[in-house]
Amino acid sequence: MTSDDLLDRVRRLEDRAELRELADRYCLAIDDSDWDALLAMFTDDAEMAGVTGRHEVVGVLRAIRSGYGRTIHTATGQTLDFAGNDHVRGVVASRGELAIAGQTVLCAMRYLDDYARVAGRWRFARRSIRFSYALPWADMADAMTAGQPVRWPGTEPVPADDMQGVTRA
């Protein structure tokens, strides 16, 4: 192994660690309503929730978050597929505990991500969320077996997003 090979391997490990930390920092920033921190996590032309632009993305996240009380988001795992030195696709498995409309709502989701290195830092270029379930605490007993396990307070129940074969955005 050459010193260049070793440097490439170390860089890839550092990239993986930074990308994992980005996912964890996102969870903390959402929970803390830290909009400045979130702005710094997205590329200028980021896409999420049907909008483009980091300010627009954070605006949508802020609007959604304004309807919640306390939240706890936890990234439980991450897979990455490097497409060069500055572009990566990945999936972040996550759980959420959310106070919505006077209820505790639990959810399991996957973030399908595209990441880009900008000015030496990894950022989200594109994020989409797929839900396995989103249920009030009282309904958790059938979260894995119900035909319509996505039950946000104030909305009609819907089926889970199909997770079979979902490995990246």
C-alpha positions as CSV (number, residue, x, y, z in Angstrom):
1,M,0.0,0.0,0.0
2,T,1.3,3.4,-0.9
3,S,1.2,6.5,1.2
4,D,-1.4,7.9,-1.2
5,D,-3.6,4.9,-0.7
6,L,-3.4,5.3,3.0
7,L,-4.2,9.0,2.8
8,D,-7.3,8.2,0.6
9,R,-8.5,5.6,3.1
10,V,-8.0,8.0,6.0
11,R,-9.9,10.7,4.1
12,R,-12.8,8.4,3.4
13,L,-13.0,7.5,7.1
14,E,-13.0,11.1,8.0
15,D,-15.7,11.8,5.4
16,R,-17.8,9.0,6.9
17,A,-17.4,10.4,10.4
18,E,-18.3,13.9,9.3
19,L,-21.4,12.7,7.4
20,R,-22.6,10.8,10.4
21,E,-22.1,13.8,12.6
22,L,-24.0,15.9,10.0
23,A,-27.0,13.5,10.4
24,D,-26.8,13.7,14.2
25,R,-26.4,17.5,14.2
26,Y,-29.5,17.8,12.0
27,C,-31.5,15.9,14.7
28,L,-30.2,18.2,17.5
29,A,-30.8,21.4,15.4
30,I,-34.4,20.4,14.6
31,D,-35.1,19.5,18.3
32,D,-33.5,22.8,19.4
33,S,-35.1,24.9,16.7
34,D,-31.6,26.1,15.8
35,W,-32.4,27.6,12.4
36,D,-28.9,29.1,11.9
37,A,-27.3,25.7,12.5
38,L,-29.7,24.2,10.0
39,L,-28.9,26.8,7.3
40,A,-25.3,25.9,7.6
41,M,-26.1,22.2,6.9
42,F,-27.6,22.7,3.5
43,T,-26.1,23.7,0.1
44,D,-27.3,26.9,-1.5
45,D,-29.4,24.9,-4.0
46,A,-30.6,22.2,-1.6
47,E,-33.9,20.4,-2.2
48,M,-36.3,19.2,0.4
49,A,-40.0,19.1,1.1
50,G,-40.8,20.4,-2.4
51,V,-38.7,23.5,-2.3
52,T,-35.2,24.5,-3.5
53,G,-32.7,26.7,-1.7
54,R,-31.3,26.4,1.8
55,H,-33.3,29.4,3.1
56,E,-36.5,27.9,1.6
57,V,-35.8,24.4,3.0
58,V,-35.2,25.8,6.5
59,G,-38.3,27.9,6.1
60,V,-40.4,24.8,5.5
61,L,-38.7,23.0,8.4
62,R,-39.4,26.0,10.6
63,A,-43.1,26.1,9.6
64,I,-43.5,22.3,10.3
65,R,-41.6,22.5,13.6
66,S,-43.8,25.4,14.7
67,G,-46.7,23.0,15.1
68,Y,-44.9,20.7,17.5
69,G,-44.0,20.9,21.1
70,R,-41.0,19.0,22.4
71,T,-39.3,16.7,19.9
72,I,-36.6,14.1,20.0
73,H,-35.1,13.0,16.7
74,T,-32.5,10.2,16.7
75,A,-30.5,9.0,13.8
76,T,-30.0,5.3,14.4
77,G,-27.9,4.3,11.4
78,Q,-26.5,5.6,8.1
79,T,-25.3,4.0,4.9
80,L,-23.2,5.8,2.3
81,D,-22.4,5.4,-1.4
82,F,-19.5,7.6,-2.5
83,A,-19.8,9.0,-6.0
84,G,-16.4,10.6,-6.1
85,N,-14.6,12.8,-3.5
86,D,-17.3,15.5,-3.2
87,H,-20.6,13.7,-3.8
88,V,-22.3,11.0,-1.7
89,R,-25.7,9.3,-1.6
90,G,-26.9,7.9,1.6
91,V,-29.8,6.7,3.8
92,V,-30.3,7.7,7.4
93,A,-32.6,5.5,9.5
94,S,-34.2,7.6,12.2
95,R,-36.8,7.6,14.9
96,G,-38.8,10.5,16.2
97,E,-40.7,11.3,19.4
98,L,-42.9,14.4,18.8
99,A,-45.4,16.4,20.8
100,I,-48.2,17.2,18.3
101,A,-51.7,18.5,19.1
102,G,-51.4,17.4,22.8
103,Q,-50.3,13.8,21.8
104,T,-47.0,12.0,21.9
105,V,-46.4,10.8,18.3
106,L,-43.8,8.2,17.5
107,C,-42.4,7.7,14.0
108,A,-39.8,5.6,12.2
109,M,-38.4,7.1,9.0
110,R,-35.6,7.0,6.5
111,Y,-34.0,10.1,5.1
112,L,-32.8,9.6,1.5
113,D,-29.9,12.0,1.1
114,D,-27.6,13.4,-1.4
115,Y,-24.6,15.1,0.1
116,A,-22.1,17.6,-1.4
117,R,-18.8,18.9,-0.1
118,V,-18.9,22.7,-0.2
119,A,-16.0,24.9,1.0
120,G,-14.4,21.8,2.6
121,R,-17.6,20.8,4.6
122,W,-20.2,18.2,3.9
123,R,-23.7,19.5,3.5
124,F,-27.2,18.2,2.5
125,A,-27.8,18.8,-1.2
126,R,-31.1,16.8,-1.2
127,R,-33.2,15.2,1.5
128,S,-36.5,13.3,1.3
129,I,-38.3,11.4,4.1
130,R,-40.1,8.1,3.9
131,F,-42.2,7.0,6.9
132,S,-42.6,3.4,8.1
133,Y,-45.1,4.6,10.7
134,A,-46.1,7.8,12.5
135,L,-48.6,7.0,15.3
136,P,-49.9,8.4,18.6
137,W,-48.4,6.6,21.5
138,A,-51.8,4.9,22.2
139,D,-51.7,3.3,18.7
140,M,-48.2,1.9,18.9
141,A,-49.4,-1.6,19.6
142,D,-50.2,-2.1,15.9
143,A,-47.5,0.1,14.3
144,M,-46.0,-2.8,12.4
145,T,-49.2,-4.7,11.5
146,A,-51.7,-1.9,10.7
147,G,-52.7,-1.3,7.0
148,Q,-52.5,2.5,7.6
149,P,-49.9,3.1,10.2
150,V,-49.1,6.8,9.3
151,R,-51.6,8.7,11.5
152,W,-50.5,12.2,12.1
153,P,-52.9,14.0,14.4
154,G,-55.6,15.9,12.5
155,T,-55.1,13.9,9.3
156,E,-56.6,10.8,7.8
157,P,-54.5,7.6,8.2
158,V,-52.5,6.5,5.2
159,P,-50.4,3.4,4.3
160,A,-46.7,3.3,5.2
161,D,-44.2,4.4,2.5
162,D,-42.9,1.3,0.8
163,M,-39.4,0.7,2.2
164,Q,-38.6,-2.4,0.3
165,G,-35.6,-1.8,-1.9
166,V,-35.2,1.8,-0.6
167,T,-31.5,2.2,-0.1
168,R,-30.8,5.8,-1.5
169,A,-32.5,8.8,-2.9
